[in-house]
Amino acid sequence: MVRHVPYFLLIVPITSYLSHDFFSSFWYSTLLLRPHLLLAFIVTSTCFTTYLLYALQL
């Protein structure tokens, strides 16, 4: 599991960079007006990342 950590560390800066440039206003409006959508997105992203890590183990 430890050897797959760099994959996760690679995903985080890319998504942070893309979300900062492209989705910044979307994040603020979602966080303020529709927090349940933001929570759903976080849960979905976490599940997808976990699935991706398990797939990379095979």
C-alpha positions as CSV (number, residue, x, y, z in Angstrom):
1,M,0.0,0.0,0.0
2,V,2.9,2.3,0.8
3,R,4.3,2.1,-2.7
4,H,1.1,3.5,-4.2
5,V,1.1,6.7,-2.1
6,P,3.0,8.7,-4.9
7,Y,0.0,8.0,-7.2
8,F,-2.3,9.7,-4.7
9,L,0.2,12.5,-4.1
10,L,0.3,13.0,-7.9
11,I,-3.5,13.2,-8.1
12,V,-3.9,15.9,-5.4
13,P,-1.8,18.7,-6.9
14,I,-3.3,18.2,-10.4
15,T,-6.9,18.4,-9.1
16,S,-5.9,21.3,-6.8
17,Y,-4.4,23.2,-9.8
18,L,-7.4,22.5,-12.0
19,S,-10.0,23.3,-9.4
20,H,-8.1,26.5,-8.5
21,D,-8.1,27.8,-12.0
22,F,-11.3,26.5,-13.5
23,F,-13.6,25.8,-10.6
24,S,-12.7,28.4,-8.1
25,S,-16.0,30.3,-8.3
26,F,-17.9,27.0,-8.5
27,W,-16.2,25.8,-5.2
28,Y,-17.1,29.0,-3.4
29,S,-20.7,29.1,-4.6
30,T,-21.2,25.4,-3.8
31,L,-19.6,25.7,-0.4
32,L,-21.8,28.7,0.5
33,L,-25.1,27.8,-1.2
34,R,-25.1,24.1,-1.7
35,P,-22.9,22.4,0.9
36,H,-24.6,19.0,0.4
37,L,-23.4,18.9,-3.3
38,L,-19.9,19.6,-2.1
39,L,-20.1,16.8,0.4
40,A,-21.5,14.5,-2.3
41,F,-18.6,15.4,-4.6
42,I,-16.0,14.8,-1.8
43,V,-17.5,11.4,-1.0
44,T,-17.6,10.5,-4.7
45,S,-14.0,11.6,-5.2
46,T,-12.8,9.7,-2.1
47,C,-14.6,6.5,-3.3
48,F,-13.1,6.9,-6.8
49,T,-9.6,7.5,-5.4
50,T,-9.9,4.4,-3.2
51,Y,-11.0,2.3,-6.1
52,L,-8.2,3.6,-8.2
53,L,-5.6,2.7,-5.5
54,Y,-7.1,-0.8,-5.2
55,A,-7.0,-1.2,-9.0
56,L,-3.3,-0.1,-9.1
57,Q,-2.5,-2.8,-6.6
58,L,-3.4,-5.6,-9.0
